[in-house]
Amino acid sequence: MKIRVLIAEDEALLAMSYQMGLELKGCEVVGIAATGQQAIDMANDTDPDIVLMDIKLKGRMDGIDAAIQIKEHHNIPLIYITGNTDEQTRERAFLTHPLRYIEKPVESDLLCEIIEQAFK
């Protein structure tokens, strides 16, 4: 079974890097969202197995707000990948019960390992 991944990342090069690494490891990337609203819409439309969520996204909604809305309607596990390491952001993010909170930069191989472990 291919793990279906939604990537919410507004830095296009990073998103493409994650996508290539995940697809090489056998995952299916069901979409890449640059805004919180896009992430919500894509989660509703594609029903991914897991969401990789950056905290700072384009638009008015950040990744934590998007995660809250996604979790209201879906039981989708979530991994934050972010450059935001301040304590207030971390505490707010942990209220959404993510599987992991990973600081950027992250290697695709490590990301794939974390995702695979989540589904064992």
TADAVEN-V797565 format. One record per pair of residues at least 24 apart in sequence whose C-alpha atoms are under 10 Angstrom apart, sorted by the first residue. I is the first residue (numbers start at 0). J is the second residue. Records with the same first field share a line. If there is no record, write none. Layout:
I = J, J
This chain:
0 = 25, 26, 27
1 = 25, 26, 27, 28, 48
2 = 26, 27, 28, 29, 47, 48, 49, 114, 115, 118
3 = 27, 28, 29, 30, 45, 46, 47, 48, 49, 50
4 = 28, 29, 30, 31, 42, 45, 46, 47, 48, 49, 50, 51, 77, 114
5 = 29, 30, 31, 32, 38, 41, 42, 45, 46, 47, 48, 49, 50, 51, 52, 77
6 = 30, 31, 32, 33, 38, 41, 42, 47, 49, 50, 51, 52, 53, 78, 80
7 = 31, 32, 33, 34, 35, 36, 37, 38, 39, 41, 50, 51, 52, 53, 54, 55, 56, 62, 65, 79, 80
8 = 32, 33, 34, 35, 38, 51, 52, 53, 54, 55, 56, 57, 62, 80, 81
9 = 33, 34, 35, 52, 53, 54, 55, 56, 57, 58
10 = 53, 55, 56, 57
13 = 103, 104, 105
14 = 51, 53
16 = 106, 107
17 = 51, 105, 106, 107, 108, 110, 111
18 = 107
19 = 107
20 = 106, 107, 108, 109, 110, 111
21 = 107, 108, 110, 111, 112, 114
22 = 111
23 = 107, 108, 111
24 = 107, 108, 111, 112, 115
25 = 111
26 = 111, 114, 115
32 = 56, 57
33 = 57, 58, 62
34 = 58, 59, 60, 61, 62, 65
35 = 59, 60, 61, 62, 63, 64, 65, 66, 68, 69
36 = 60, 61, 62, 64, 65, 68, 69
37 = 65
38 = 62, 65, 66, 68, 69
39 = 64, 65, 66, 67, 68, 69, 70, 72
40 = 65, 69
41 = 69
42 = 66, 69, 70, 72, 73, 75
43 = 69, 72, 73
46 = 73, 74, 75
47 = 73, 74, 75, 76
48 = 74, 75, 76, 77, 114, 118
49 = 74, 75, 76, 77, 78, 98, 114, 117, 118
50 = 75, 76, 77, 78, 79, 97, 114
51 = 76, 77, 78, 79, 80, 81, 97, 99, 100, 110, 114
52 = 77, 78, 79, 80, 81, 97, 100
53 = 78, 79, 80, 81, 82, 83, 100, 101, 102, 103
54 = 79, 80, 81, 82, 83, 88, 89, 92
55 = 80, 81, 82, 83
62 = 92
63 = 88, 89, 91, 92, 93, 94, 95
64 = 91, 92, 95
66 = 92, 95, 96, 97
67 = 92, 94, 95, 96
68 = 95
70 = 95, 96
76 = 114, 117
77 = 114
78 = 110, 113, 114
79 = 103
80 = 104, 105, 110
81 = 105
